[in-house]
Amino acid sequence: MENGFLTAKDFIADWRQNIGDTTKEVPEAEIFAFIRKAMRRIAREKGLDKLFQNQDTFELASINTDGTPAATWTLNKGLNSIIDIKDVNFLDTNGQKVKVLCPRYMPYGKFRKKYPVPEANRAGGNPSAFTLLQIQGKTRLIFSCPIDRPYVLDMVYTAFPPMVRRPDDLIHIPYDYLDLLTELVTIFYNLESADGATARALYEDYDKMVPEVREMLAQQDTAAGYRIVGGAY
């Protein structure tokens, strides 16, 4: 176990024991496919995305790579698709004190009508508004004008977990909730084995577990703990 997460190798060993596959008849590649499918399913369950909640900081450069003033940034560098953004803070860290900036959020449709080309807004300085656009698995942050110095975005969000492909990859579900994954992987295994009756019975158990976990997650600030990536300040 590393940082509270089980490796895929250990999960698969536990899962084989759970179903009585002592001779390792189920191909490992098949189990990996079940794990990936199950983790996507869990992340899409209402309220269970909180299992994959993180707090990261992102450095917002004031100049694009082509030398033009920056008003738009893609936030998914090194991350999978963002599911939901829970909270954002914009920080000016250039001075001796950290200053919190307070641009107001606008839905993308209204923002685009008021600021159709933010890069052309030469007012510069502190932006008065921002929006977030999710398209084709990428999340874009857009300010109402280019910024005149780098800022830091401190964001609490949920995102789809990293893809599990190798034995040493971590299963990014807190250990206390891994029975959800075990149940779903077993369901997919039984469906693949044409054992529909067992799969349906397991689905009933899974459907009972989901609201219990959802309620537990709703009672705490975070399930997985916070990690800082993308350039801490």
Secondary structure, 3 states (H helix, E strand, C coil): CECCEEEHHHHHHHHHHHHCCCCCCCCHHHHHHHHHHHHHHHHHCCCHHHHHEEEEEEEECCECCCCCECCEEECCCCCCCEEEEEEEEEEECCCCCCEEECCEECCHHHHHHHCCCHHHCCCCCCCCEEEEEEECCEEEEEECCCCCCCEEEEEEEEECCCCCCCCCCEECCCHHHHHHHHHHHHHHHHHHCCCHHHHHHHHHHHHHHHHHHHHHHHCCCCCCCCCCCCCCC
